Amino acid sequence: MKRALIPLVVFLVLAGFLYVSLSRDPREVPSPLINKAAPTFSLPLLHDAQKMFSTQDMKGQVWLLNVWASWCGACKDEHPVLMDLAAQNIVPVMGLNYKDKREDGEDVLRKAGDPYTLTIFDADGKVGFDYGVYGVPETYVIDKEGVIRDKIIGAVTPTNLRERILPLVAELK
């Protein structure tokens, strides 16, 4: 009798784990970098490989780092939202062109418009790796001291911009 219960107990435990896993939002993966210093970097600009951008350039400012690529479908979906945000001039948005070809990234911004204060080129993805990027797009809210305060996995939408990103930016300013 006891031996017959073992498979049932194992099944119930596994079913419990599955239930908990499926009830979570896969876009809400907690980042170990939240409330920690943003990884520092210095990278060339997308439009001018001779000019460099460093995280140190943003000290004293609240800013967004938006990781994107020309080959990313969801990046195309969020592009109009970022264009609207840029028009409002609320917060600087730095683009991080991730694991892309320079000419492809430039072509996207030339055709669709450029919502970024400037765009940094991360051809090999090392900076993305340091930030824990596992898919694009991802957006980071970084405070005046260079601390990551939030990470948005997936496209920036009008809703998460209005309800999550902009209130946090206003609070941090």
N, CA and C atoms as an extended XYZ file, in Angstrom:
519
Properties=species:S:1:pos:R:3:atomname:S:1:resname:S:1:resid:I:1 pbc="F F F"
N         0.818       -1.194        0.000 N   MET     1
C         0.000        0.000        0.000 CA  MET     1
C         0.868        1.266        0.000 C   MET     1
N         1.916        1.266        0.876 N   LYS     2
C         2.793        2.435        0.949 CA  LYS     2
C         3.539        2.634       -0.364 C   LYS     2
N         3.930        1.536       -0.984 N   ARG     3
C         4.658        1.631       -2.252 CA  ARG     3
C         3.781        2.244       -3.339 C   ARG     3
N         2.527        2.034       -3.302 N   ALA     4
C         1.605        2.576       -4.301 CA  ALA     4
C         1.434        4.081       -4.116 C   ALA     4
N         1.639        4.600       -2.920 N   LEU     5
C         1.487        6.025       -2.653 CA  LEU     5
C         2.687        6.850       -3.133 C   LEU     5
N         3.848        6.234       -3.231 N   ILE     6
C         5.055        6.980       -3.613 CA  ILE     6
C         4.894        7.637       -4.986 C   ILE     6
N         4.476        6.925       -6.025 N   PRO     7
C         4.292        7.605       -7.320 CA  PRO     7
C         3.251        8.722       -7.249 C   PRO     7
N         2.217        8.545       -6.478 N   LEU     8
C         1.189        9.577       -6.338 CA  LEU     8
C         1.766       10.821       -5.677 C   LEU     8
N         2.557       10.646       -4.632 N   VAL     9
C         3.164       11.780       -3.932 CA  VAL     9
C         4.141       12.505       -4.863 C   VAL     9
N         4.959       11.752       -5.577 N   VAL    10
C         5.898       12.354       -6.521 CA  VAL    10
C         5.135       13.147       -7.588 C   VAL    10
N         4.077       12.557       -8.110 N   PHE    11
C         3.267       13.243       -9.119 CA  PHE    11
C         2.691       14.550       -8.563 C   PHE    11
N         2.156       14.528       -7.354 N   LEU    12
C         1.561       15.724       -6.764 CA  LEU    12
C         2.602       16.818       -6.535 C   LEU    12
N         3.786       16.445       -6.107 N   VAL    13
C         4.857       17.423       -5.903 CA  VAL    13
C         5.244       18.055       -7.243 C   VAL    13
N         5.431       17.238       -8.261 N   LEU    14
C         5.779       17.764       -9.585 CA  LEU    14
C         4.662       18.633      -10.151 C   LEU    14
N         3.442       18.223       -9.969 N   ALA    15
C         2.302       19.016      -10.431 CA  ALA    15
C         2.268       20.370       -9.719 C   ALA    15
N         2.590       20.382       -8.436 N   GLY    16
C         2.642       21.633       -7.676 CA  GLY    16
C         3.699       22.578       -8.234 C   GLY    16
N         4.892       22.056       -8.520 N   PHE    17
C         5.953       22.877       -9.113 CA  PHE    17
C         5.537       23.417      -10.475 C   PHE    17
N         4.923       22.590      -11.278 N   LEU    18
C         4.473       23.003      -12.595 CA  LEU    18
C         3.419       24.101      -12.483 C   LEU    18
N         2.482       23.937      -11.580 N   TYR    19
C         1.431       24.937      -11.377 CA  TYR    19
C         2.030       26.294      -11.000 C   TYR    19
N         2.962       26.297      -10.057 N   VAL    20
C         3.594       27.546       -9.622 CA  VAL    20
C         4.368       28.167      -10.777 C   VAL    20
N         5.105       27.364      -11.528 N   SER    21
C         5.900       27.876      -12.644 CA  SER    21
C         5.034       28.487      -13.731 C   SER    21
N         3.937       27.837      -14.058 N   LEU    22
C         3.074       28.334      -15.128 CA  LEU    22
C         2.268       29.559      -14.724 C   LEU    22
N         2.133       29.803      -13.435 N   SER    23
C         1.353       30.959      -12.986 CA  SER    23
C         2.175       32.239      -12.963 C   SER    23
N         3.471       32.149      -13.203 N   ARG    24
C         4.334       33.327      -13.189 CA  ARG    24
C         4.428       33.947      -14.573 C   ARG    24
N         4.641       35.266      -14.596 N   ASP    25
C         4.815       35.993      -15.850 CA  ASP    25
C         6.274       35.850      -16.288 C   ASP    25
N         6.535       35.258      -17.457 N   PRO    26
C         7.918       35.032      -17.876 CA  PRO    26
C         8.682       36.331      -18.133 C   PRO    26
N         7.980       37.442      -18.309 N   ARG    27
C         8.657       38.727      -18.510 CA  ARG    27
C         9.091       39.351      -17.205 C   ARG    27
N         8.662       38.801      -16.093 N   GLU    28
C         8.993       39.349      -14.788 CA  GLU    28
C        10.105       38.543      -14.129 C   GLU    28
N        11.212       38.438      -14.823 N   VAL    29
C        12.368       37.740      -14.283 CA  VAL    29
C        13.145       38.748      -13.451 C   VAL    29
N        13.286       38.516      -12.157 N   PRO    30
C        13.993       39.495      -11.350 CA  PRO    30
C        15.466       39.571      -11.752 C   PRO    30
N        15.970       40.774      -11.872 N   SER    31
C        17.364       40.964      -12.238 CA  SER    31
C        18.197       41.096      -10.977 C   SER    31
N        19.319       40.402      -10.901 N   PRO    32
C        20.197       40.562       -9.740 CA  PRO    32
C        20.866       41.930       -9.714 C   PRO    32
N        20.727       42.708      -10.796 N   LEU    33
C        21.368       44.018      -10.855 CA  LEU    33
C        20.507       45.148      -10.295 C   LEU    33
N        19.237       44.875      -10.016 N   ILE    34
C        18.366       45.926       -9.483 CA  ILE    34
C        18.946       46.419       -8.160 C   ILE    34
N        19.018       47.738       -8.033 N   ASN    35
C        19.571       48.434       -6.865 CA  ASN    35
C        21.065       48.194       -6.676 C   ASN    35
N        21.737       47.852       -7.781 N   LYS    36
C        23.198       47.730       -7.774 CA  LYS    36
C        23.754       48.647       -8.860 C   LYS    36
N        25.020       48.990       -8.720 N   ALA    37
C        25.664       49.858       -9.704 CA  ALA    37
C        25.591       49.229      -11.091 C   ALA    37
N        25.222       50.039      -12.059 N   ALA    38
C        25.191       49.572      -13.447 CA  ALA    38
C        26.615       49.249      -13.878 C   ALA    38
N        26.796       48.148      -14.598 N   PRO    39
C        28.138       47.848      -15.107 CA  PRO    39
C        28.651       49.010      -15.966 C   PRO    39
N        29.887       49.393      -15.721 N   THR    40
C        30.455       50.497      -16.490 CA  THR    40
C        30.978       49.973      -17.820 C   THR    40
N        30.940       50.846      -18.806 N   PHE    41
C        31.459       50.484      -20.118 CA  PHE    41
C        31.817       51.748      -20.879 C   PHE    41
N        32.575       51.557      -21.914 N   SER    42
C        32.884       52.603      -22.872 CA  SER    42
C        32.824       51.943      -24.247 C   SER    42
N        31.914       52.420      -25.076 N   LEU    43
C        31.702       51.828      -26.400 CA  LEU    43
C        31.636       52.917      -27.466 C   LEU    43
N        31.921       52.551      -28.713 N   PRO    44
C        31.784       53.526      -29.795 CA  PRO    44
C        30.303       53.780      -30.111 C   PRO    44
N        30.066       54.955      -30.658 N   LEU    45
C        28.717       55.292      -31.102 CA  LEU    45
C        28.401       54.536      -32.388 C   LEU    45
N        27.134       54.253      -32.584 N   LEU    46
C        26.704       53.555      -33.790 CA  LEU    46
C        27.022       54.376      -35.033 C   LEU    46
N        26.723       55.674      -34.983 N   HIS    47
C        26.860       56.530      -36.165 CA  HIS    47
C        28.269       57.064      -36.372 C   HIS    47
N        29.140       56.911      -35.375 N   ASP    48
C        30.507       57.427      -35.493 CA  ASP    48
C        31.427       56.580      -34.622 C   ASP    48
N        32.075       55.621      -35.221 N   ALA    49
C        32.924       54.680      -34.487 CA  ALA    49
C        34.112       55.358      -33.814 C   ALA    49
N        34.417       56.594      -34.206 N   GLN    50
C        35.544       57.310      -33.600 CA  GLN    50
C        35.168       57.966      -32.274 C   GLN    50
N        33.878       58.150      -32.036 N   LYS    51
C        33.410       58.767      -30.788 CA  LYS    51
C        32.974       57.679      -29.825 C   LYS    51
N        33.246       57.895      -28.551 N   MET    52
C        32.947       56.911      -27.515 CA  MET    52
C        31.904       57.463      -26.544 C   MET    52
N        31.158       56.552      -25.943 N   PHE    53
C        30.217       56.875      -24.869 CA  PHE    53
C        30.574       56.002      -23.680 C   PHE    53
N        30.535       56.599      -22.514 N   SER    54
C        30.809       55.874      -21.280 CA  SER    54
C        29.659       56.116      -20.304 C   SER    54
N        29.408       55.149      -19.456 N   THR    55
C        28.383       55.333      -18.425 CA  THR    55
C        28.715       56.527      -17.546 C   THR    55
N        29.982       56.851      -17.425 N   GLN    56
C        30.393       58.007      -16.617 CA  GLN    56
C        29.842       59.313      -17.184 C   GLN    56
N        29.558       59.335      -18.476 N   ASP    57
C        29.006       60.535      -19.116 CA  ASP    57
C        27.616       60.881      -18.582 C   ASP    57
N        26.948       59.914      -17.957 N   MET    58
C        25.573       60.119      -17.498 CA  MET    58
C        25.477       60.348      -15.988 C   MET    58
N        26.596       60.392      -15.285 N   LYS    59
C        26.552       60.637      -13.829 CA  LYS    59
C        25.791       61.929      -13.553 C   LYS    59
N        24.919       61.862      -12.568 N   GLY    60
C        24.115       63.019      -12.202 CA  GLY    60
C        22.804       63.125      -12.955 C   GLY    60
N        22.529       62.173      -13.851 N   GLN    61
C        21.291       62.188      -14.622 CA  GLN    61
C        20.555       60.856      -14.492 C   GLN    61
N        19.248       60.919      -14.494 N   VAL    62
C        18.426       59.719      -14.616 CA  VAL    62
C        18.328       59.444      -16.110 C   VAL    62
N        18.502       58.184      -16.514 N   TRP    63
C        18.470       57.862      -17.934 CA  TRP    63
C        18.001       56.443      -18.166 C   TRP    63
N        17.636       56.171      -19.404 N   LEU    64
C        17.223       54.831      -19.815 CA  LEU    64
C        18.257       54.260      -20.763 C   LEU    64
N        18.506       52.968      -20.631 N   LEU    65
C        19.331       52.230      -21.574 CA  LEU    65
C        18.417       51.213      -22.239 C   LEU    65
N        18.189       51.389      -23.538 N   ASN    66
C        17.304       50.505      -24.293 CA  ASN    66
C        18.153       49.635      -25.206 C   ASN    66
N        18.106       48.326      -24.970 N   VAL    67
C        18.875       47.367      -25.755 CA  VAL    67
C        17.995       46.886      -26.908 C   VAL    67
N        18.503       47.026      -28.133 N   TRP    68
C        17.711       46.709      -29.318 CA  TRP    68
C        18.615       46.180      -30.429 C   TRP    68
N        17.997       45.686      -31.484 N   ALA    69
C        18.724       45.216      -32.661 CA  ALA    69
C        17.824       45.327      -33.888 C   ALA    69
N        18.455       45.446      -35.038 N   SER    70
C        17.693       45.575      -36.285 CA  SER    70
C        16.915       44.305      -36.606 C   SER    70
N        17.400       43.164      -36.150 N   TRP    71
C        16.777       41.876      -36.448 CA  TRP    71
C        15.664       41.509      -35.461 C   TRP    71
N        15.370       42.382      -34.525 N   CYS    72
C        14.417       42.114      -33.437 CA  CYS    72
C        13.015       42.615      -33.799 C   CYS    72
N        12.055       41.702      -33.892 N   GLY    73
C        10.679       42.075      -34.201 CA  GLY    73
C        10.019       42.912      -33.116 C   GLY    73
N        10.219       42.532      -31.850 N   ALA    74
C         9.614       43.286      -30.741 CA  ALA    74
C        10.200       44.693      -30.636 C   ALA    74
N        11.450       44.861      -31.086 N   CYS    75
C        12.068       46.198      -31.089 CA  CYS    75
C        11.325       47.113      -32.068 C   CYS    75
N        10.886       46.538      -33.172 N   LYS    76
C        10.113       47.319      -34.144 CA  LYS    76
C         8.761       47.712      -33.546 C   LYS    76
N         8.189       46.826      -32.716 N   ASP    77
C         6.908       47.122      -32.069 CA  ASP    77
C         7.034       48.269      -31.070 C   ASP    77
N         8.140       48.318      -30.346 N   GLU    78
C         8.299       49.355      -29.325 CA  GLU    78
C         8.799       50.678      -29.900 C   GLU    78
N         9.277       50.671      -31.127 N   HIS    79
C         9.887       51.861      -31.721 CA  HIS    79
C         8.977       53.096      -31.696 C   HIS    79
N         7.696       52.985      -32.080 N   PRO    80
C         6.824       54.169      -32.025 CA  PRO    80
C         6.654       54.711      -30.595 C   PRO    80
N         6.650       53.828      -29.608 N   VAL    81
C         6.537       54.271      -28.210 CA  VAL    81
C         7.778       55.066      -27.822 C   VAL    81
N         8.941       54.585      -28.236 N   LEU    82
C        10.185       55.303      -27.942 CA  LEU    82
C        10.248       56.627      -28.700 C   LEU    82
N         9.711       56.661      -29.917 N   MET    83
C         9.666       57.926      -30.672 CA  MET    83
C         8.803       58.950      -29.939 C   MET    83
N         7.654       58.510      -29.417 N   ASP    84
C         6.790       59.413      -28.646 CA  ASP    84
C         7.493       59.900      -27.379 C   ASP    84
N         8.184       58.990      -26.705 N   LEU    85
C         8.925       59.364      -25.494 CA  LEU    85
C        10.000       60.393      -25.825 C   LEU    85
N        10.716       60.190      -26.896 N   ALA    86
C        11.766       61.130      -27.299 CA  ALA    86
C        11.176       62.512      -27.581 C   ALA    86
N        10.005       62.563      -28.205 N   ALA    87
C         9.367       63.839      -28.521 CA  ALA    87
C         8.989       64.600      -27.262 C   ALA    87
N         8.713       63.876      -26.168 N   GLN    88
C         8.344       64.518      -24.906 CA  GLN    88
C         9.556       65.057      -24.153 C   GLN    88
N        10.753       64.572      -24.486 N   ASN    89
C        11.995       65.045      -23.886 CA  ASN    89
C        11.975       64.972      -22.349 C   ASN    89
N        11.486       63.857      -21.816 N   ILE    90
C        11.374       63.671      -20.367 CA  ILE    90
C        12.657       63.109      -19.770 C   ILE    90
N        13.258       62.170      -20.483 N   VAL    91
C        14.427       61.464      -19.960 CA  VAL    91
C        15.327       61.073      -21.141 C   VAL    91
N        16.643       61.181      -20.979 N   PRO    92
C        17.516       60.719      -22.058 CA  PRO    92
C        17.399       59.206      -22.228 C   PRO    92
N        17.310       58.775      -23.477 N   VAL    93
C        17.243       57.347      -23.790 CA  VAL    93
C        18.460       57.014      -24.646 C   VAL    93
N        19.320       56.180      -24.090 N   MET    94
C        20.491       55.719      -24.826 CA  MET    94
C        20.152       54.372      -25.451 C   MET    94
N        20.402       54.251      -26.726 N   GLY    95
C        20.186       52.987      -27.398 CA  GLY    95
C        21.449       52.155      -27.354 C   GLY    95
N        21.317       50.873      -27.106 N   LEU    96
C        22.444       49.949      -27.159 CA  LEU    96
C        22.149       48.959      -28.285 C   LEU    96
N        22.757       49.194      -29.442 N   ASN    97
C        22.559       48.321      -30.598 CA  ASN    97
C        23.367       47.049      -30.346 C   ASN    97
N        22.640       45.943      -30.161 N   TYR    98
C        23.177       44.704      -29.591 CA  TYR    98
C        23.358       43.607      -30.630 C   TYR    98
N        24.583       43.090      -30.724 N   LYS    99
C        24.901       41.963      -31.619 CA  LYS    99
C        24.316       42.165      -33.015 C   LYS    99
N        24.654       43.281      -33.586 N   ASP   100
C        24.069       43.685      -34.865 CA  ASP   100
C        25.180       44.047      -35.838 C   ASP   100
N        24.804       44.299      -37.069 N   LYS   101
C        25.721       44.873      -38.044 CA  LYS   101
C        25.503       46.382      -38.009 C   LYS   101
N        26.592       47.113      -37.973 N   ARG   102
C        26.514       48.577      -37.864 CA  ARG   102
C        25.589       49.161      -38.934 C   ARG   102
N        25.756       48.731      -40.177 N   GLU   103
C        24.948       49.304      -41.261 CA  GLU   103
C        23.467       48.951      -41.117 C   GLU   103
N        23.151       47.790      -40.574 N   ASP   104
C        21.749       47.412      -40.367 CA  ASP   104
C        21.098       48.278      -39.291 C   ASP   104
N        21.821       48.521      -38.198 N   GLY   105
C        21.303       49.389      -37.140 CA  GLY   105
C        21.092       50.808      -37.638 C   GLY   105
N        22.072       51.327      -38.382 N   GLU   106
C        21.952       52.681      -38.932 CA  GLU   106
C        20.769       52.778      -39.886 C   GLU   106
N        20.574       51.740      -40.691 N   ASP   107
C        19.489       51.725      -41.664 CA  ASP   107
C        18.120       51.784      -40.980 C   ASP   107
N        17.951       51.014      -39.896 N   VAL   108
C        16.678       51.024      -39.157 CA  VAL   108
C        16.381       52.428      -38.639 C   VAL   108
N        17.368       53.073      -38.028 N   LEU   109
C        17.138       54.402      -37.454 CA  LEU   109
C        16.926       55.452      -38.535 C   LEU   109
N        17.575       55.294      -39.659 N   ARG   110
C        17.391       56.237      -40.765 CA  ARG   110
C        15.969       56.134      -41.327 C   ARG   110
N        15.462       54.913      -41.444 N   LYS   111
C        14.140       54.702      -42.044 CA  LYS   111
C        12.987       54.929      -41.063 C   LYS   111
N        13.129       54.466      -39.825 N   ALA   112
C        12.021       54.514      -38.859 CA  ALA   112
C        12.067       55.733      -37.946 C   ALA   112
N        13.170       56.463      -37.967 N   GLY   113
C        13.351       57.587      -37.056 CA  GLY   113
C        14.239       57.158      -35.902 C   GLY   113
N        14.895       58.136      -35.289 N   ASP   114
C        15.854       57.845      -34.228 CA  ASP   114
C        15.352       58.405      -32.899 C   ASP   114
N        14.871       57.534      -32.012 N   PRO   115
C        14.345       58.003      -30.730 CA  PRO   115
C        15.432       58.204      -29.664 C   PRO   115
N        16.673       57.898      -29.992 N   TYR   116
C        17.718       57.863      -28.978 CA  TYR   116
C        18.486       59.177      -28.879 C   TYR   116
N        18.852       59.520      -27.657 N   THR   117
C        19.730       60.656      -27.435 CA  THR   117
C        21.040       60.372      -28.154 C   THR   117
N        21.511       59.141      -28.036 N   LEU   118
C        22.602       58.606      -28.836 CA  LEU   118
C        22.524       57.095      -28.790 C   LEU   118
N        23.196       56.465      -29.749 N   THR   119
C        23.160       55.006      -29.827 CA  THR   119
C        24.578       54.472      -29.760 C   THR   119
N        24.758       53.501      -28.904 N   ILE   120
C        26.038       52.864      -28.671 CA  ILE   120
C        26.027       51.544      -29.433 C   ILE   120
N        27.191       51.126      -29.918 N   PHE   121
C        27.293       49.924      -30.735 CA  PHE   121
C        28.011       48.816      -29.959 C   PHE   121
N        27.280       47.733      -29.656 N   ASP   122
C        27.805       46.579      -28.912 CA  ASP   122
C        27.808       45.368      -29.838 C   ASP   122
N        28.754       45.359      -30.778 N   ALA   123
C        28.770       44.340      -31.833 CA  ALA   123
C        28.890       42.932      -31.294 C   ALA   123
N        29.732       42.727      -30.296 N   ASP   124
C        29.962       41.369      -29.799 CA  ASP   124
C        29.081       40.997      -28.612 C   ASP   124
N        28.316       41.939      -28.093 N   GLY   125
C        27.378       41.652      -27.018 CA  GLY   125
C        27.985       41.577      -25.630 C   GLY   125
N        29.233       42.008      -25.462 N   LYS   126
C        29.878       41.923      -24.143 CA  LYS   126
C        29.185       42.808      -23.107 C   LYS   126
N        28.818       44.014      -23.503 N   VAL   127
C        28.126       44.901      -22.562 CA  VAL   127
C        26.745       44.341      -22.242 C   VAL   127
N        26.048       43.856      -23.250 N   GLY   128
C        24.752       43.210      -23.016 CA  GLY   128
C        24.888       42.065      -22.034 C   GLY   128
N        25.934       41.280      -22.180 N   PHE   129
C        26.187       40.170      -21.251 CA  PHE   129
C        26.380       40.692      -19.829 C   PHE   129
N        27.156       41.778      -19.683 N   ASP   130
C        27.386       42.360      -18.356 CA  ASP   130
C        26.080       42.828      -17.706 C   ASP   130
N        25.142       43.266      -18.528 N   TYR   131
C        23.852       43.738      -18.013 CA  TYR   131
C        22.836       42.605      -17.844 C   TYR   131
N        23.193       41.418      -18.214 N   GLY   132
C        22.289       40.286      -18.052 CA  GLY   132
C        21.240       40.189      -19.141 C   GLY   132
N        21.525       40.755      -20.304 N   VAL   133
C        20.587       40.693      -21.418 CA  VAL   133
C        20.537       39.258      -21.933 C   VAL   133
N        19.332       38.724      -22.011 N   TYR   134
C        19.185       37.399      -22.616 CA  TYR   134
C        18.243       37.439      -23.803 C   TYR   134
N        17.733       38.589      -24.111 N   GLY   135
C        16.880       38.778      -25.276 CA  GLY   135
C        16.596       40.252      -25.438 C   GLY   135
N        16.353       40.664      -26.647 N   VAL   136
C        16.031       42.061      -26.887 CA  VAL   136
C        14.578       42.175      -27.297 C   VAL   136
N        13.937       43.270      -27.000 N   PRO   137
C        14.470       44.441      -26.308 CA  PRO   137
C        14.428       44.287      -24.790 C   PRO   137
N        15.292       45.021      -24.151 N   GLU   138
C        15.292       45.181      -22.699 CA  GLU   138
C        15.620       46.638      -22.414 C   GLU   138
N        15.034       47.180      -21.363 N   THR   139
C        15.246       48.580      -21.016 CA  THR   139
C        15.557       48.686      -19.532 C   THR   139
N        16.568       49.485      -19.226 N   TYR   140
C        17.010       49.694      -17.850 CA  TYR   140
C        16.784       51.144      -17.466 C   TYR   140
N        16.273       51.361      -16.248 N   VAL   141
C        16.155       52.697      -15.682 CA  VAL   141
C        17.338       52.854      -14.737 C   VAL   141
N        18.159       53.873      -14.990 N   ILE   142
C        19.388       54.076      -14.226 CA  ILE   142
C        19.316       55.452      -13.559 C   ILE   142
N        19.616       55.481      -12.260 N   ASP   143
C        19.474       56.729      -11.511 CA  ASP   143
C        20.715       57.619      -11.603 C   ASP   143
N        20.682       58.750      -10.903 N   LYS   144
C        21.745       59.748      -10.966 CA  LYS   144
C        23.095       59.228      -10.477 C   LYS   144
N        23.071       58.242       -9.602 N   GLU   145
C        24.315       57.676       -9.074 CA  GLU   145
C        24.805       56.485       -9.913 C   GLU   145
N        24.090       56.175      -10.975 N   GLY   146
C        24.501       55.060      -11.826 CA  GLY   146
C        24.028       53.710      -11.321 C   GLY   146
N        22.937       53.700      -10.574 N   VAL   147
C        22.369       52.470      -10.019 CA  VAL   147
C        21.169       52.058      -10.860 C   VAL   147
N        21.111       50.783      -11.232 N   ILE   148
C        19.965       50.263      -11.980 CA  ILE   148
C        18.775       50.168      -11.031 C   ILE   148
N        17.694       50.843      -11.373 N   ARG   149
C        16.500       50.842      -10.522 CA  ARG   149
C        15.382       49.955      -11.046 C   ARG   149
N        15.401       49.644      -12.343 N   ASP   150
C        14.386       48.753      -12.892 CA  ASP   150
C        14.891       48.198      -14.211 C   ASP   150
N        14.348       47.038      -14.563 N   LYS   151
C        14.649       46.387      -15.832 CA  LYS   151
C        13.331       45.932      -16.437 C   LYS   151
N        13.078       46.373      -17.648 N   ILE   152
C        11.868       45.989      -18.359 CA  ILE   152
C        12.278       44.980      -19.424 C   ILE   152
N        11.768       43.777      -19.313 N   ILE   153
C        12.064       42.739      -20.289 CA  ILE   153
C        10.961       42.763      -21.334 C   ILE   153
N        11.358       42.832      -22.581 N   GLY   154
C        10.392       42.912      -23.666 CA  GLY   154
C        10.182       44.357      -24.073 C   GLY   154
N         9.250       44.539      -24.968 N   ALA   155
C         9.011       45.860      -25.542 CA  ALA   155
C         8.441       46.837      -24.524 C   ALA   155
N         8.900       48.083      -24.627 N   VAL   156
C         8.277       49.175      -23.883 CA  VAL   156
C         6.935       49.429      -24.555 C   VAL   156
N         5.883       49.412      -23.756 N   THR   157
C         4.538       49.644      -24.270 CA  THR   157
C         4.013       50.955      -23.699 C   THR   157
N         2.968       51.513      -24.284 N   PRO   158
C         2.393       52.723      -23.684 CA  PRO   158
C         2.001       52.498      -22.223 C   PRO   158
N         1.515       51.298      -21.915 N   THR   159
C         1.084       51.008      -20.536 CA  THR   159
C         2.257       50.943      -19.573 C   THR   159
N         3.292       50.139      -19.896 N   ASN   160
C         4.388       50.065      -18.928 CA  ASN   160
C         5.203       51.352      -18.887 C   ASN   160
N         5.181       52.122      -19.955 N   LEU   161
C         5.816       53.440      -19.923 CA  LEU   161
C         5.072       54.365      -18.963 C   LEU   161
N         3.749       54.414      -19.105 N   ARG   162
C         2.917       55.305      -18.289 CA  ARG   162
C         2.852       54.861      -16.827 C   ARG   162
N         2.709       53.556      -16.601 N   GLU   163
C         2.460       53.071      -15.239 CA  GLU   163
C         3.712       52.677      -14.470 C   GLU   163
N         4.795       52.418      -15.168 N   ARG   164
C         5.980       51.896      -14.479 CA  ARG   164
C         7.225       52.765      -14.674 C   ARG   164
N         7.550       53.051      -15.929 N   ILE   165
C         8.814       53.737      -16.208 CA  ILE   165
C         8.753       55.213      -15.829 C   ILE   165
N         7.780       55.943      -16.351 N   LEU   166
C         7.742       57.395      -16.108 CA  LEU   166
C         7.526       57.759      -14.633 C   LEU   166
N         6.675       57.034      -13.883 N   PRO   167
C         6.591       57.346      -12.444 CA  PRO   167
C         7.933       57.141      -11.730 C   PRO   167
N         8.651       56.102      -12.096 N   LEU   168
C         9.948       55.855      -11.471 CA  LEU   168
C        10.953       56.947      -11.849 C   LEU   168
N        10.962       57.343      -13.106 N   VAL   169
C        11.845       58.413      -13.546 CA  VAL   169
C        11.544       59.700      -12.770 C   VAL   169
N        10.259       60.037      -12.633 N   ALA   170
C         9.868       61.246      -11.899 CA  ALA   170
C        10.320       61.160      -10.420 C   ALA   170
N        10.167       59.997       -9.836 N   GLU   171
C        10.587       59.802       -8.447 CA  GLU   171
C        12.100       59.951       -8.296 C   GLU   171
N        12.847       59.460       -9.251 N   LEU   172
C        14.310       59.498       -9.164 CA  LEU   172
C        14.887       60.876       -9.471 C   LEU   172
N        14.139       61.701      -10.213 N   LYS   173
C        14.629       63.044      -10.524 CA  LYS   173
C        14.574       63.890       -9.276 C   LYS   173
